[in-house]
Amino acid sequence: MDIRKPYQAYGTAQLVAVEVLVSKIIRSILKMENRGIAELAFVHLLSIPFMGGIGAPFGAQSSVHNTGDYAQAFKDGAKGIPGVLLAQWVVNTSYKGFHFPWFNLKDLLITAGSKTITRPLVYSILAKLPNDMQAGFAVLDALYAAQVAKSNLKTN
């Protein structure tokens, strides 16, 4: 599968939309500061290039099509937490300048939770999605696998 095809953009847009939606719902339920959709989308979009590379020490994510069960989907979702935290730091740096990364615990848990919950959510609805949307997620999985394979942080 060639990850340079348009399905990479579709898969990225789909994943970012789901992650932002989950994050907004969790923030609303917990009555936490309401971040804008654009800021959340930017953080989750910026996390895509970091997902496989910085998460490589935890192993590659299984394909969302072949995950097997919800426990594996949760584990695979959690592998994206370092990438989204790095993206959050980059976004915060654009606002404040270089600084020591600092997260308040509630924000950290919501960001990590939304990243972790998204994978099982996608896994549960994937079979019901149109083929183009399924292909978008498959190309994104191939992108993550390529990032893990080329990462200097992977374990042998």
DSSP file (Angstrom, degrees, kcal/mol; ACC not computed):
  #  RESIDUE AA STRUCTURE BP1 BP2  ACC     N-H-->O    O-->H-N    N-H-->O    O-->H-N    TCO  KAPPA ALPHA  PHI   PSI    X-CA   Y-CA   Z-CA
    1    1 A M              0   0    0      0, 0.0     2,-0.7     0, 0.0     0, 0.0   0.000 360.0 360.0 360.0 130.0    0.0    0.0    0.0
    2    2 A D    >   -     0   0    0      1,-0.1     3,-1.3     2,-0.0   137,-0.1  -0.763 360.0-161.9 -89.5 114.7    1.4    3.4   -1.0
    3    3 A I  T 3  S+     0   0    0     -2,-0.7    -1,-0.1     1,-0.3     5,-0.1   0.508  82.2  73.7 -77.8  -2.0    1.1    5.8    1.9
    4    4 A R  T 3  S+     0   0    0      4,-0.1    -1,-0.3     3,-0.1     5,-0.0   0.475  76.3 102.2 -87.3  -0.9    1.5    8.8   -0.4
    5    5 A K  S X  S-     0   0    0     -3,-1.3     3,-2.0     1,-0.1     4,-0.5  -0.279  93.7 -96.6 -77.7 167.2   -1.9    8.4   -1.9
    6    6 A P  T >> S+     0   0    0      0, 0.0     4,-2.0     0, 0.0     3,-0.7   0.727 114.3  78.2 -59.1 -22.0   -4.9   10.6   -0.9
    7    7 A Y  H 3> S+     0   0    0      1,-0.3     4,-3.1     2,-0.2     5,-0.2   0.782  84.7  63.4 -61.1 -23.9   -6.1    8.0    1.6
    8    8 A Q  H <> S+     0   0    0     -3,-2.0     4,-2.3     2,-0.2    -1,-0.3   0.924 105.1  44.8 -64.2 -42.3   -3.3    9.2    4.0
    9    9 A A  H <> S+     0   0    0     -3,-0.7     4,-2.6    -4,-0.5    -2,-0.2   0.907 114.5  49.2 -66.4 -41.0   -5.0   12.6    4.1
   10   10 A Y  H  X S+     0   0    0     -4,-2.0     4,-2.7     2,-0.2    -2,-0.2   0.943 112.6  47.1 -62.9 -47.4   -8.4   11.0    4.6
   11   11 A G  H  X S+     0   0    0     -4,-3.1     4,-2.6     1,-0.2     5,-0.2   0.899 113.0  48.9 -61.7 -41.2   -7.2    8.7    7.3
   12   12 A T  H  X S+     0   0    0     -4,-2.3     4,-2.7    -5,-0.2     5,-0.2   0.937 112.5  47.4 -64.1 -47.0   -5.5   11.6    9.1
   13   13 A A  H  X S+     0   0    0     -4,-2.6     4,-2.3     1,-0.2    -2,-0.2   0.901 113.3  49.3 -61.8 -41.0   -8.5   13.8    8.9
   14   14 A Q  H  X S+     0   0    0     -4,-2.7     4,-2.2    -5,-0.2    -2,-0.2   0.941 113.2  45.6 -63.1 -47.7  -10.8   11.0   10.1
   15   15 A L  H  X S+     0   0    0     -4,-2.6     4,-2.7     1,-0.2     5,-0.2   0.921 113.3  49.0 -64.4 -44.4   -8.5   10.2   13.1
   16   16 A V  H  X S+     0   0    0     -4,-2.7     4,-2.6     1,-0.2     5,-0.2   0.910 110.6  51.8 -62.0 -41.7   -8.1   13.8   14.1
   17   17 A A  H  X S+     0   0    0     -4,-2.3     4,-2.3    -5,-0.2    -1,-0.2   0.916 112.1  45.4 -61.6 -43.5  -11.8   14.3   13.9
   18   18 A V  H  X S+     0   0    0     -4,-2.2     4,-2.6     2,-0.2     5,-0.2   0.923 113.7  49.3 -66.8 -43.6  -12.5   11.4   16.2
   19   19 A E  H  X S+     0   0    0     -4,-2.7     4,-2.4     1,-0.2    -2,-0.2   0.902 112.7  47.2 -63.6 -41.1   -9.8   12.4   18.6
   20   20 A V  H  X S+     0   0    0     -4,-2.6     4,-2.9    -5,-0.2     5,-0.2   0.920 112.3  50.2 -66.2 -43.1  -11.1   15.9   18.8
   21   21 A L  H  X S+     0   0    0     -4,-2.3     4,-2.3    -5,-0.2    -2,-0.2   0.930 112.5  46.3 -60.4 -46.4  -14.6   14.7   19.3
   22   22 A V  H  X S+     0   0    0     -4,-2.6     4,-2.6     2,-0.2     5,-0.2   0.922 113.7  49.2 -62.8 -44.0  -13.6   12.4   22.1
   23   23 A S  H  X S+     0   0    0     -4,-2.4     4,-2.7    -5,-0.2    -2,-0.2   0.918 111.2  49.0 -62.5 -44.1  -11.5   15.1   23.8
   24   24 A K  H  X S+     0   0    0     -4,-2.9     4,-2.2     2,-0.2    -1,-0.2   0.904 112.2  49.1 -62.6 -41.1  -14.4   17.6   23.6
   25   25 A I  H  X S+     0   0    0     -4,-2.3     4,-2.6    -5,-0.2    -2,-0.2   0.934 113.0  46.3 -64.7 -46.1  -16.9   15.1   25.0
   26   26 A I  H  X S+     0   0    0     -4,-2.6     4,-2.4     1,-0.2    -2,-0.2   0.923 113.4  49.1 -63.4 -43.8  -14.5   14.2   27.9
   27   27 A R  H  <>S+     0   0    0     -4,-2.7     5,-2.5    -5,-0.2     4,-0.3   0.875 112.1  49.4 -62.9 -37.0  -13.8   17.9   28.6
   28   28 A S  H ><5S+     0   0    0     -4,-2.2     3,-0.8    -5,-0.2    -2,-0.2   0.921 111.4  48.0 -68.0 -43.9  -17.5   18.7   28.6
   29   29 A I  H 3<5S+     0   0    0     -4,-2.6    -2,-0.2     1,-0.2    -1,-0.2   0.907 116.1  43.7 -63.1 -42.1  -18.4   15.8   31.0
   30   30 A L  T 3<5S-     0   0    0     -4,-2.4    -1,-0.2    -5,-0.2    -2,-0.2   0.421 107.5-126.7 -84.9   2.1  -15.6   16.8   33.4
   31   31 A K  T < 5 +     0   0    0     -3,-0.8    -3,-0.2    -4,-0.3     2,-0.2   0.893  54.0 158.8  53.5  44.1  -16.4   20.5   33.1
   32   32 A M      < -     0   0    0     -5,-2.5    -1,-0.2     1,-0.2    -2,-0.0  -0.513  54.0 -64.2 -93.2 163.9  -12.9   21.3   32.2
   33   33 A E        -     0   0    0     -2,-0.2     2,-1.0     1,-0.1    -1,-0.2  -0.164  57.3-121.7 -46.9 136.4  -11.6   24.4   30.4
   34   34 A N        -     0   0    0     -3,-0.1     2,-0.2    -6,-0.0    -1,-0.1  -0.738  27.7-161.8 -92.2 101.9  -13.1   24.3   27.0
   35   35 A R        -     0   0    0     -2,-1.0    -8,-0.0     1,-0.1    -3,-0.0  -0.516  28.7-100.2 -78.3 150.9  -10.3   24.4   24.4
   36   36 A G     >  -     0   0    0     -2,-0.2     4,-2.3     1,-0.1     5,-0.2  -0.314  22.0-120.7 -70.3 153.9  -11.2   25.4   20.9
   37   37 A I  H  > S+     0   0    0      1,-0.2     4,-2.8     2,-0.2     5,-0.2   0.884 113.2  55.0 -61.2 -38.9  -11.7   22.8   18.2
   38   38 A A  H  > S+     0   0    0      2,-0.2     4,-2.4     1,-0.2    -1,-0.2   0.911 108.6  46.9 -63.2 -42.6   -8.9   24.4   16.2
   39   39 A E  H  > S+     0   0    0      2,-0.2     4,-2.2     1,-0.2    -1,-0.2   0.929 114.9  45.9 -66.1 -44.3   -6.4   24.1   19.0
   40   40 A L  H  X S+     0   0    0     -4,-2.3     4,-2.5     1,-0.2     5,-0.2   0.912 113.3  50.1 -63.5 -41.9   -7.3   20.5   19.8
   41   41 A A  H  X S+     0   0    0     -4,-2.8     4,-2.7    -5,-0.2     5,-0.2   0.902 109.5  51.6 -63.3 -40.3   -7.3   19.6   16.1
   42   42 A F  H  X S+     0   0    0     -4,-2.4     4,-2.5    -5,-0.2    -1,-0.2   0.916 110.6  48.0 -63.8 -43.0   -3.8   21.2   15.7
   43   43 A V  H  X S+     0   0    0     -4,-2.2     4,-1.2     2,-0.2    -2,-0.2   0.943 115.8  43.3 -62.2 -48.1   -2.4   19.2   18.6
   44   44 A H  H  X S+     0   0    0     -4,-2.5     4,-0.6     1,-0.2    -2,-0.2   0.859 114.8  49.8 -69.9 -34.0   -3.8   15.9   17.4
   45   45 A L  H >< S+     0   0    0     -4,-2.7     3,-1.0    -5,-0.2    -1,-0.2   0.912 110.1  50.7 -67.1 -42.2   -2.8   16.7   13.8
   46   46 A L  H 3< S+     0   0    0     -4,-2.5     4,-0.4     1,-0.2    -1,-0.2   0.729 101.3  63.8 -68.4 -21.5    0.7   17.5   14.9
   47   47 A S  H >X S+     0   0    0     -4,-1.2     4,-1.3     1,-0.2     3,-0.9   0.736  82.8  80.1 -74.3 -21.1    0.9   14.3   16.9
   48   48 A I  G X< S+     0   0    0     -3,-1.0     3,-0.7    -4,-0.6     4,-0.5   0.902  90.6  48.8 -56.7 -47.3    0.7   12.2   13.7
   49   49 A P  G 34 S+     0   0    0      0, 0.0     4,-0.4     0, 0.0    -1,-0.3   0.749 116.2  45.2 -66.3 -19.2    4.4   12.5   12.7
   50   50 A F  G <>>S+     0   0    0     -3,-0.9     4,-2.0    -4,-0.4     5,-0.6   0.619  88.8  90.7 -94.0 -15.1    5.4   11.6   16.2
   51   51 A M  H <X5S+     0   0    0     -4,-1.3     4,-0.8    -3,-0.7    32,-0.2   0.904  97.0  25.4 -54.7 -56.7    3.1    8.6   16.7
   52   52 A G  H  45S+     0   0    0     -4,-0.5     4,-0.4     2,-0.2    -1,-0.2   0.898 122.4  51.5 -77.3 -40.4    5.3    5.7   15.5
   53   53 A G  H >45S+     0   0    0     -4,-0.4     3,-0.8     1,-0.2   100,-0.3   0.945 117.0  34.1 -66.5 -51.6    8.7    7.2   16.0
   54   54 A I  H 3<5S+     0   0    0     -4,-2.0    -1,-0.2     1,-0.2    -3,-0.2   0.739 120.2  51.8 -79.2 -21.1    8.5    8.3   19.6
   55   55 A G  T ><<S+     0   0    0     -4,-0.8     3,-1.7    -5,-0.6    -1,-0.2   0.409  79.5 103.8 -90.2   2.1    6.2    5.4   20.6
   56   56 A A  G X   +     0   0    0     -3,-0.8     3,-2.1    -4,-0.4    99,-0.6   0.808  67.6  64.8 -56.9 -35.7    8.6    2.8   19.0
   57   57 A P  G 3  S+     0   0    0      0, 0.0    -1,-0.3     0, 0.0    -2,-0.1   0.765 101.3  52.9 -60.9 -20.2   10.0    1.6   22.4
   58   58 A F  G <  S-     0   0    0     -3,-1.7    -2,-0.2     1,-0.3    21,-0.1   0.448 119.9-109.3 -91.9  -0.9    6.5    0.3   23.1
   59   59 A G    <   -     0   0    0     -3,-2.1    -1,-0.3    -4,-0.2     2,-0.1  -0.109  44.3 -52.7  94.3 166.0    6.4   -1.6   19.8
   60   60 A A        -     0   0    0      1,-0.1     2,-0.2    -3,-0.1    85,-0.1  -0.450  55.9-111.8 -76.0 147.8    4.3   -1.1   16.7
   61   61 A Q        -     0   0    0     -2,-0.1     2,-0.1    80,-0.1    -1,-0.1  -0.547  32.9-117.1 -72.8 142.7    0.6   -0.8   16.8
   62   62 A S        -     0   0    0     -2,-0.2     5,-0.1    10,-0.2    -1,-0.1  -0.488  44.2 -85.6 -74.2 156.1   -1.3   -3.7   15.3
   63   63 A S    >   -     0   0    0      3,-0.2     3,-1.1     1,-0.2    -1,-0.1  -0.365  31.9-127.8 -61.1 139.3   -3.4   -2.8   12.3
   64   64 A V  G >  S+     0   0    0      1,-0.3     3,-0.5    73,-0.2     4,-0.2   0.767 111.7  56.6 -61.9 -23.2   -6.8   -1.5   13.4
   65   65 A H  G 3  S+     0   0    0      1,-0.2    -1,-0.3     2,-0.1     3,-0.2   0.779 116.6  33.5 -75.3 -27.3   -8.3   -4.1   11.0
   66   66 A N  G <  S+     0   0    0     -3,-1.1    -1,-0.2     1,-0.1    -2,-0.2  -0.031  77.8 122.7-118.7  29.1   -6.4   -6.9   12.8
   67   67 A T    <   -     0   0    0     -3,-0.5     2,-0.5     1,-0.2    -1,-0.1   0.912  53.7-154.8 -62.3 -44.5   -6.4   -5.8   16.4
   68   68 A G        +     0   0    0     -4,-0.2     2,-0.3    -3,-0.2    -1,-0.2  -0.344  58.3   7.1 102.3 -52.8   -8.2   -8.8   17.7
   69   69 A D  S  > S-     0   0    0     -2,-0.5     4,-1.8     1,-0.1     5,-0.1  -0.955  76.0 -98.7-155.8 173.1   -9.8   -7.5   20.8
   70   70 A Y  H  > S+     0   0    0     -2,-0.3     4,-2.5     1,-0.2     5,-0.2   0.828 115.6  60.0 -69.5 -31.8  -10.5   -4.4   22.8
   71   71 A A  H  > S+     0   0    0      1,-0.2     4,-2.2     2,-0.2    -1,-0.2   0.932 108.4  44.7 -62.0 -44.2   -7.6   -4.9   25.3
   72   72 A Q  H  > S+     0   0    0      1,-0.2     4,-2.8     2,-0.2    -1,-0.2   0.883 110.7  54.8 -66.2 -37.3   -5.2   -4.8   22.4
   73   73 A A  H  X S+     0   0    0     -4,-1.8     4,-2.2     2,-0.2    -2,-0.2   0.901 108.4  48.7 -62.6 -40.4   -6.9   -1.8   21.0
   74   74 A F  H  X S+     0   0    0     -4,-2.5     4,-2.3     2,-0.2    -2,-0.2   0.921 111.9  49.1 -64.5 -43.3   -6.5    0.0   24.3
   75   75 A K  H  X S+     0   0    0     -4,-2.2     4,-1.2     1,-0.2    -2,-0.2   0.922 112.0  48.4 -61.5 -43.8   -2.8   -0.9   24.4
   76   76 A D  H  < S+     0   0    0     -4,-2.8     4,-0.3     1,-0.2     3,-0.3   0.885 110.5  51.5 -64.8 -37.6   -2.3    0.3   20.9
   77   77 A G  H >< S+     0   0    0     -4,-2.2     3,-1.4    39,-0.2    -1,-0.2   0.890 106.2  54.7 -64.0 -39.2   -4.1    3.6   21.7
   78   78 A A  H >< S+     0   0    0     -4,-2.3     3,-1.5     1,-0.3    -1,-0.2   0.760  93.8  69.9 -67.3 -24.2   -1.9    4.1   24.7
   79   79 A K  T 3< S+     0   0    0     -4,-1.2     4,-0.3    -3,-0.3    -1,-0.3   0.692  93.4  59.1 -66.2 -16.5    1.2    3.8   22.5
   80   80 A G  T <> S+     0   0    0     -3,-1.4     4,-2.0    -4,-0.3    -1,-0.3   0.523  79.1  90.6 -88.0  -6.0    0.2    7.2   21.0
   81   81 A I  H <> S+     0   0    0     -3,-1.5     4,-2.3     1,-0.2     5,-0.2   0.919  83.6  51.3 -60.2 -47.3    0.4    9.1   24.3
   82   82 A P  H  > S+     0   0    0      0, 0.0     4,-2.1     0, 0.0    -1,-0.2   0.900 110.4  51.2 -58.4 -37.6    4.1   10.1   24.0
   83   83 A G  H  > S+     0   0    0     -4,-0.3     4,-2.1     1,-0.2    -2,-0.2   0.908 111.2  45.6 -64.8 -42.6    3.4   11.5   20.5
   84   84 A V  H  X S+     0   0    0     -4,-2.0     4,-2.3     2,-0.2    -1,-0.2   0.844 111.8  52.5 -72.5 -32.0    0.4   13.6   21.6
   85   85 A L  H  X S+     0   0    0     -4,-2.3     4,-2.2     2,-0.2    -2,-0.2   0.897 109.9  48.6 -68.7 -38.7    2.2   14.9   24.6
   86   86 A L  H  X S+     0   0    0     -4,-2.1     4,-2.2    -5,-0.2    -2,-0.2   0.911 111.7  49.7 -65.0 -40.8    5.2   16.0   22.5
   87   87 A A  H  X S+     0   0    0     -4,-2.1     4,-2.5     2,-0.2    -2,-0.2   0.900 108.9  52.7 -63.4 -40.1    2.7   17.6   20.1
   88   88 A Q  H  X S+     0   0    0     -4,-2.3     4,-2.7     1,-0.2    -1,-0.2   0.904 108.8  50.0 -61.6 -41.2    1.1   19.4   23.0
   89   89 A W  H  X S+     0   0    0     -4,-2.2     4,-2.5     2,-0.2    -2,-0.2   0.906 109.5  51.0 -64.2 -40.9    4.5   20.7   24.1
   90   90 A V  H  X S+     0   0    0     -4,-2.2     4,-1.7     2,-0.2    -2,-0.2   0.921 111.7  47.3 -62.1 -43.7    5.2   22.0   20.6
   91   91 A V  H  X S+     0   0    0     -4,-2.5     4,-1.0     1,-0.2    -2,-0.2   0.931 112.5  48.8 -63.5 -45.2    1.9   23.8   20.5
   92   92 A N  H  X S+     0   0    0     -4,-2.7     4,-2.8     1,-0.2     3,-0.4   0.867 107.8  56.0 -62.4 -35.5    2.5   25.3   24.0
   93   93 A T  H  X S+     0   0    0     -4,-2.5     4,-2.5     1,-0.2    -1,-0.2   0.863 101.9  56.2 -64.1 -35.3    6.0   26.4   22.8
   94   94 A S  H  < S+     0   0    0     -4,-1.7    -1,-0.2     1,-0.2    -2,-0.2   0.799 114.7  39.8 -67.1 -25.5    4.4   28.3   20.0
   95   95 A Y  H  < S+     0   0    0     -4,-1.0    -2,-0.2    -3,-0.4    -1,-0.2   0.873 133.3  18.7 -85.7 -41.4    2.3   30.2   22.5
   96   96 A K  H  < S-     0   0    0     -4,-2.8    -3,-0.2     1,-0.3    -2,-0.2   0.588 100.5-120.0-109.6 -14.1    4.9   30.7   25.3
   97   97 A G     <  -     0   0    0     -4,-2.5    -1,-0.3    -5,-0.3    -2,-0.1  -0.393  66.6 -18.2  90.1-179.7    8.3   30.2   23.7
   98   98 A F  S    S+     0   0    0     -2,-0.1     2,-0.3    -4,-0.1    -8,-0.0  -0.348  80.7 149.7 -62.7 135.5   10.8   27.5   24.9
   99   99 A H        -     0   0    0    -10,-0.1    -6,-0.1    -2,-0.0    -2,-0.1  -0.971  54.7 -82.4-157.6 164.3    9.9   26.3   28.3
  100  100 A F        -     0   0    0     -2,-0.3     2,-0.1     1,-0.1     0, 0.0  -0.634  61.7-102.2 -71.8 129.4   10.2   23.2   30.5
  101  101 A P        +     0   0    0      0, 0.0     2,-0.4     0, 0.0    -1,-0.1  -0.328  50.0 175.8 -59.5 128.0    7.2   21.0   29.6
  102  102 A W        +     0   0    0     -2,-0.1     2,-0.4   -13,-0.0    -3,-0.0  -0.990   7.7 178.0-138.5 126.3    4.5   21.4   32.2
  103  103 A F        -     0   0    0     -2,-0.4     2,-0.3     4,-0.0     3,-0.0  -0.970  30.0-124.3-125.1 140.2    1.1   19.8   32.2
  104  104 A N     >  -     0   0    0     -2,-0.4     4,-2.5     1,-0.1     5,-0.2  -0.660  31.6-118.9 -79.8 148.9   -1.6   20.1   34.7
  105  105 A L  H  > S+     0   0    0     -2,-0.3     4,-2.5     1,-0.2     5,-0.2   0.850 110.4  51.2 -60.5 -40.5   -2.6   16.5   35.8
  106  106 A K  H  > S+     0   0    0      2,-0.2     4,-2.2     1,-0.2    -1,-0.2   0.920 112.5  46.2 -64.7 -43.4   -6.2   16.8   34.7
  107  107 A D  H  > S+     0   0    0      2,-0.2     4,-2.6     1,-0.2     5,-0.2   0.902 112.2  52.0 -64.9 -41.0   -5.2   18.1   31.2
  108  108 A L  H  X S+     0   0    0     -4,-2.5     4,-2.7     1,-0.2     5,-0.3   0.923 110.8  47.2 -60.2 -45.9   -2.6   15.3   30.9
  109  109 A L  H  X S+     0   0    0     -4,-2.5     4,-2.7     2,-0.2    -1,-0.2   0.881 113.0  48.6 -65.9 -38.6   -5.1   12.6   31.8
  110  110 A I  H  X S+     0   0    0     -4,-2.2     4,-2.6     2,-0.2     5,-0.2   0.923 113.5  46.5 -68.4 -43.1   -7.7   14.0   29.4
  111  111 A T  H  X S+     0   0    0     -4,-2.6     4,-1.8     2,-0.2    -2,-0.2   0.942 117.8  42.5 -63.3 -47.3   -5.2   14.2   26.5
  112  112 A A  H  X S+     0   0    0     -4,-2.7     4,-2.3    -5,-0.2    -2,-0.2   0.898 115.2  51.0 -65.9 -40.3   -3.9   10.7   27.2
  113  113 A G  H  X S+     0   0    0     -4,-2.7     4,-2.9    -5,-0.3     5,-0.2   0.904 109.0  49.2 -65.2 -41.8   -7.3    9.3   27.8
  114  114 A S  H  X S+     0   0    0     -4,-2.6     4,-1.4     1,-0.2    -1,-0.2   0.882 112.5  48.6 -67.4 -35.9   -8.7   10.7   24.5
  115  115 A K  H  X S+     0   0    0     -4,-1.8     4,-0.8    -5,-0.2    -1,-0.2   0.901 115.5  44.7 -67.2 -40.5   -5.8    9.3   22.6
  116  116 A T  H  < S+     0   0    0     -4,-2.3     3,-0.3     1,-0.2   -39,-0.2   0.896 113.8  48.1 -71.2 -41.5   -6.2    5.9   24.3
  117  117 A I  H  X S+     0   0    0     -4,-2.9     4,-1.7     1,-0.2    -1,-0.2   0.782  99.2  68.8 -72.2 -27.5  -10.0    5.7   23.9
  118  118 A T  H  X S+     0   0    0     -4,-1.4     4,-2.7    -5,-0.2     5,-0.2   0.897  93.4  56.6 -60.9 -42.1  -10.0    6.7   20.2
  119  119 A R  H  X S+     0   0    0     -4,-0.8     4,-2.6    -3,-0.3    -1,-0.2   0.933 109.5  42.7 -61.2 -49.8   -8.3    3.4   19.1
  120  120 A P  H  > S+     0   0    0      0, 0.0     4,-2.2     0, 0.0    -1,-0.2   0.856 113.2  55.1 -65.3 -30.9  -10.9    1.0   20.5
  121  121 A L  H  X S+     0   0    0     -4,-1.7     4,-1.4     2,-0.2    -2,-0.2   0.942 110.8  43.5 -64.2 -46.8  -13.7    3.4   19.3
  122  122 A V  H  X S+     0   0    0     -4,-2.7     4,-1.5     1,-0.2     3,-0.3   0.913 112.4  54.2 -63.5 -42.3  -12.4    3.2   15.8
  123  123 A Y  H  < S+     0   0    0     -4,-2.6     4,-0.4    -5,-0.2    -1,-0.2   0.882 107.7  50.8 -58.3 -39.6  -11.9   -0.6   16.1
  124  124 A S  H  < S+     0   0    0     -4,-2.2    -1,-0.2     1,-0.2    -2,-0.2   0.794 119.9  32.8 -73.2 -27.6  -15.5   -1.0   17.2
  125  125 A I  H >X S+     0   0    0     -4,-1.4     3,-1.2    -3,-0.3     4,-0.6   0.494  90.4  97.1-105.3  -3.6  -17.0    1.0   14.3
  126  126 A L  G >< S+     0   0    0     -4,-1.5     3,-1.4     1,-0.3    -2,-0.1   0.874  80.2  53.8 -57.0 -44.1  -14.5    0.1   11.5
  127  127 A A  G 34 S+     0   0    0     -4,-0.4    -1,-0.3     1,-0.3    -2,-0.1   0.754 107.8  52.6 -64.5 -23.3  -16.5   -2.7    9.9
  128  128 A K  G <4 S+     0   0    0     -3,-1.2    -1,-0.3    -4,-0.1    -2,-0.2   0.537  92.0  95.4 -89.4  -7.6  -19.5   -0.4    9.6
  129  129 A L  S << S-     0   0    0     -3,-1.4     5,-0.0    -4,-0.6    -3,-0.0  -0.450  86.3 -94.1 -82.7 155.5  -17.6    2.3    7.8
  130  130 A P     >  -     0   0    0      0, 0.0     4,-2.1     0, 0.0     3,-0.4  -0.253  40.0-106.6 -61.9 158.0  -17.5    2.7    4.0
  131  131 A N  H  > S+     0   0    0      1,-0.2     4,-2.5     2,-0.2     5,-0.2   0.845 118.4  56.5 -58.1 -37.5  -14.5    1.1    2.2
  132  132 A D  H  > S+     0   0    0      1,-0.2     4,-1.8     2,-0.2    -1,-0.2   0.898 108.4  46.9 -63.4 -39.4  -12.8    4.5    1.6
  133  133 A M  H  > S+     0   0    0     -3,-0.4     4,-1.8     2,-0.2    -1,-0.2   0.899 111.5  51.0 -69.5 -39.1  -12.8    5.3    5.3
  134  134 A Q  H  X S+     0   0    0     -4,-2.1     4,-2.1     1,-0.2    -2,-0.2   0.904 109.2  51.6 -62.0 -40.5  -11.5    1.9    6.2
  135  135 A A  H  X S+     0   0    0     -4,-2.5     4,-2.4     1,-0.2    -1,-0.2   0.866 105.1  56.5 -65.0 -35.9   -8.7    2.4    3.6
  136  136 A G  H  X S+     0   0    0     -4,-1.8     4,-1.7     1,-0.2    -1,-0.2   0.918 109.4  44.7 -60.9 -44.1   -7.8    5.7    5.2
  137  137 A F  H  X S+     0   0    0     -4,-1.8     4,-2.1     2,-0.2   -73,-0.2   0.870 111.5  53.9 -68.4 -35.8   -7.3    4.1    8.6
  138  138 A A  H  X S+     0   0    0     -4,-2.1     4,-2.0     2,-0.2    -2,-0.2   0.897 108.5  48.7 -65.2 -40.2   -5.3    1.3    7.0
  139  139 A V  H  X S+     0   0    0     -4,-2.4     4,-2.1     2,-0.2    -1,-0.2   0.882 109.4  52.6 -67.3 -37.4   -3.0    3.7    5.3
  140  140 A L  H  X S+     0   0    0     -4,-1.7     4,-2.3     2,-0.2    -1,-0.2   0.893 107.9  51.6 -65.1 -38.7   -2.5    5.6    8.6
  141  141 A D  H  X S+     0   0    0     -4,-2.1     4,-2.4     2,-0.2    -2,-0.2   0.896 109.0  50.9 -62.0 -40.0   -1.6    2.2   10.3
  142  142 A A  H  X S+     0   0    0     -4,-2.0     4,-2.2     2,-0.2    -2,-0.2   0.878 108.3  52.7 -65.1 -37.0    1.0    1.6    7.5
  143  143 A L  H  X S+     0   0    0     -4,-2.1     4,-2.1     2,-0.2    -2,-0.2   0.925 109.7  47.9 -62.8 -45.4    2.4    5.1    8.1
  144  144 A Y  H  X S+     0   0    0     -4,-2.3     4,-2.5     1,-0.2    -2,-0.2   0.911 110.6  51.8 -62.4 -42.0    2.8    4.4   11.9
  145  145 A A  H  X S+     0   0    0     -4,-2.4     4,-2.4     1,-0.2    -1,-0.2   0.896 109.3  50.0 -62.5 -39.7    4.5    1.0   11.1
  146  146 A A  H  X S+     0   0    0     -4,-2.2     4,-1.5     2,-0.2    -1,-0.2   0.881 110.0  51.3 -65.5 -37.8    6.9    2.8    8.7
  147  147 A Q  H  X S+     0   0    0     -4,-2.1     4,-0.7     2,-0.2    -2,-0.2   0.918 110.8  47.6 -65.2 -42.7    7.7    5.3   11.5
  148  148 A V  H >< S+     0   0    0     -4,-2.5     3,-0.8     1,-0.2     6,-0.2   0.917 109.6  53.8 -63.8 -42.6    8.4    2.6   14.0
  149  149 A A  H 3< S+     0   0    0     -4,-2.4    -1,-0.2     1,-0.2    -2,-0.2   0.835 115.5  39.4 -61.6 -33.0   10.6    0.7   11.5
  150  150 A K  H 3< S+     0   0    0     -4,-1.5    -1,-0.2    -5,-0.1    -2,-0.2   0.448  90.8 116.1 -97.2  -1.6   12.8    3.8   10.9
  151  151 A S    X<  -     0   0    0     -3,-0.8     3,-0.6    -4,-0.7   -97,-0.0  -0.432  57.4-150.2 -73.9 140.8   12.8    5.0   14.5
  152  152 A N  T 3  S+     0   0    0      1,-0.2    -1,-0.1    -2,-0.1   -98,-0.1   0.581  96.0  63.0 -78.6 -11.3   16.1    5.2   16.4
  153  153 A L  T 3  S+     0   0    0   -100,-0.3    -1,-0.2     2,-0.1    -5,-0.1   0.528  76.1 115.6 -91.7  -7.0   14.2    4.6   19.6
  154  154 A K    <   -     0   0    0     -3,-0.6     2,-0.3    -6,-0.2   -98,-0.1  -0.262  65.1-123.5 -67.5 150.7   12.8    1.1   18.7
  155  155 A T              0   0    0    -99,-0.6    -1,-0.1     1,-0.1    -2,-0.1  -0.688 360.0 360.0 -90.7 147.1   13.9   -1.9   20.8
  156  156 A N              0   0    0     -2,-0.3    -1,-0.1     0, 0.0    -2,-0.1   0.464 360.0 360.0 -90.2 360.0   15.5   -4.8   19.0
